[in-house]
Amino acid sequence: MIKEFLIFKIDYLISVDGDLDQMFDLYNNHKLGLDAALMSVLLKISNHAREYNDQEMLKKALSLQSTLKTAQQGIDPLSLESVKLYKSTFIRKICYRIINELCDYFTYNKQEVEAKIQKIRDLTSQLILAGLQQKVIIPSDIKSSYSKEEIGQLWAKLLKNEETYLFQQNLCLLANKQDVLYIFEDLFQQLEVSI
């Protein structure tokens, strides 16, 4: 089990959005197989959550899978009473509730990740400015593109300075170092364009 990079998590959340759009399309067009397609999406989500050890997402997916399975067996998951009539309509209602619940959950999750990335971007830009002020980063360090080694060297230069060292440690507490370095490189390339 590995920790998921924030940058990749955003991509994953966008892909889940696409899956949920397809579920709404199936629901709105009264297509057959909505419950099977929704179960497939829930399995995909739970597998992803297991792979990245995201316990909150895993619990949500497993809970919704249980709700859908219970409905498919002809039992109301809320009252646990047997559903005898209009079973397909009942399952569609449960699917609708599950899709909406997933949309709410993933919208909130995406906003949370985007806010974290923005916070890292803000702190990283402050780190770069502090590096420029302290003359740790000099104008000749700024160019249009960087190799991974060059980014690592700039990062190491900032580590050696007391003022910028604390910024770096704060950033590494917020996120995976690779996320921070990715954002660090992105901001450096923007800096070159504006000079």
C-alpha positions in Angstrom: 0.0 0.0 0.0 1.4 3.3 -1.1 0.5 6.9 -0.4 -1.2 8.5 -3.4 0.3 11.7 -4.8 -2.1 14.6 -4.6 -1.5 15.4 -8.3 -2.6 11.9 -9.3 -5.5 11.9 -6.8 -7.0 14.9 -8.6 -6.8 13.0 -11.9 -8.4 10.0 -10.2 -11.2 12.1 -8.8 -11.8 13.6 -12.2 -12.1 10.1 -13.7 -14.7 9.2 -11.0 -16.6 12.3 -11.9 -16.8 10.9 -15.5 -18.0 7.6 -14.2 -20.7 9.2 -12.1 -21.8 11.3 -15.2 -22.3 8.0 -17.0 -24.3 6.6 -14.1 -26.6 9.7 -14.2 -26.9 9.2 -18.0 -28.0 5.6 -17.5 -30.5 6.7 -14.8 -31.9 9.6 -16.8 -32.3 7.5 -19.9 -34.0 4.6 -18.0 -31.3 2.2 -19.3 -31.2 -1.3 -18.1 -28.2 -2.4 -16.1 -27.9 0.7 -14.0 -27.4 -1.3 -10.8 -24.8 -3.6 -12.4 -22.9 -0.5 -13.8 -23.1 1.2 -10.5 -21.8 -1.9 -8.7 -18.9 -1.9 -11.1 -18.0 1.7 -10.3 -18.2 1.0 -6.6 -15.9 -2.0 -7.0 -13.5 0.2 -8.9 -13.6 2.8 -6.1 -13.0 0.2 -3.4 -10.1 -1.4 -5.3 -8.5 2.0 -5.7 -9.0 2.8 -2.0 -7.4 -0.5 -1.0 -4.4 0.1 -3.3 -3.7 3.5 -1.7 -4.9 2.6 1.8 -7.6 5.3 1.8 -9.7 3.9 4.7 -12.4 6.6 4.5 -13.0 6.1 0.8 -13.0 2.3 1.3 -15.6 2.4 4.1 -17.8 4.6 2.0 -17.5 2.4 -1.1 -18.1 -0.8 0.9 -21.1 0.7 2.7 -22.7 1.7 -0.6 -21.9 -1.7 -2.1 -23.8 -3.3 0.8 -26.7 -1.0 0.4 -27.0 -1.8 -3.4 -26.5 -5.6 -2.8 -29.3 -5.5 -0.2 -31.6 -3.7 -2.6 -30.8 -6.2 -5.4 -31.8 -9.0 -3.0 -35.2 -7.4 -2.7 -34.7 -6.0 0.8 -35.1 -2.3 1.6 -31.7 -1.3 3.1 -33.2 1.3 5.3 -36.1 -0.6 6.9 -34.7 -4.2 6.1 -38.2 -5.2 5.0 -38.8 -7.3 1.9 -39.8 -5.5 -1.2 -42.4 -7.5 -3.1 -43.8 -5.0 -5.7 -42.1 -2.6 -8.1 -38.7 -4.1 -7.4 -37.0 -2.5 -10.4 -38.3 0.9 -9.5 -37.2 0.4 -6.0 -33.6 -0.5 -7.1 -33.6 2.6 -9.4 -34.4 4.8 -6.4 -31.6 3.2 -4.4 -29.2 3.7 -7.3 -30.2 7.3 -7.5 -29.5 7.8 -3.8 -26.1 6.1 -4.1 -25.1 8.1 -7.1 -26.0 11.4 -5.4 -24.2 10.3 -2.2 -21.1 9.5 -4.3 -21.3 12.8 -6.1 -21.4 14.7 -2.7 -18.6 12.6 -1.3 -16.2 13.0 -4.3 -17.0 16.7 -4.8 -16.1 17.3 -1.2 -13.0 15.1 -1.5 -11.9 17.0 -4.7 -12.4 20.4 -3.1 -10.3 19.2 -0.1 -7.4 18.0 -2.3 -7.6 21.2 -4.4 -7.4 23.3 -1.3 -4.4 21.3 -0.1 -2.6 21.7 -3.4 -3.4 25.5 -3.4 -1.9 25.8 0.1 1.2 23.9 -1.0 1.5 26.3 -4.0 1.2 29.3 -1.8 3.8 28.1 0.6 6.1 27.0 -2.2 5.9 30.4 -3.8 6.8 32.0 -0.5 9.7 29.5 -0.3 10.9 30.6 -3.7 10.6 34.3 -2.8 12.4 33.7 0.5 15.2 31.9 -1.5 15.4 34.9 -3.9 15.5 37.4 -1.0 18.2 35.4 0.9 20.2 35.1 -2.4 20.1 31.3 -2.1 18.4 31.3 -5.5 20.2 33.7 -7.9 18.9 34.9 -11.3 21.2 32.5 -13.2 19.3 29.6 -11.5 16.2 30.6 -13.3 15.6 29.2 -16.7 12.8 27.8 -18.9 13.2 24.1 -18.1 14.8 21.9 -15.5 15.9 18.3 -15.2 15.0 16.4 -12.1 18.6 16.7 -11.0 18.5 20.5 -11.3 15.3 20.7 -9.3 16.9 18.5 -6.7 19.9 20.8 -6.6 17.8 23.9 -6.2 15.9 22.1 -3.4 19.1 21.1 -1.7 20.4 24.8 -1.9 17.2 25.9 -0.1 17.7 23.1 2.5 21.1 24.6 3.5 19.6 28.0 4.4 18.0 28.4 7.9 15.2 30.7 6.7 14.1 28.5 3.8 14.7 25.2 5.6 11.7 25.8 7.8 9.5 26.4 4.8 10.6 23.2 3.3 9.9 21.2 6.4 6.4 22.7 6.7 5.8 21.7 3.1 7.0 18.2 3.6 4.6 17.9 6.6 1.7 18.9 4.4 2.3 16.5 1.5 4.5 13.9 -0.1 7.9 15.3 -1.1 7.3 14.4 -4.8 4.1 16.5 -4.8 6.0 19.4 -3.4 8.9 19.1 -5.9 6.4 18.9 -8.8 4.7 22.1 -7.6 8.2 23.6 -6.9 9.3 22.9 -10.5 6.0 24.2 -12.0 6.3 27.5 -10.1 9.9 27.9 -11.1 9.0 27.6 -14.7 6.3 30.2 -14.3 8.8 32.5 -12.6 11.1 32.3 -15.7 8.3 33.3 -18.0 7.5 36.4 -15.9 11.1 37.7 -15.7 
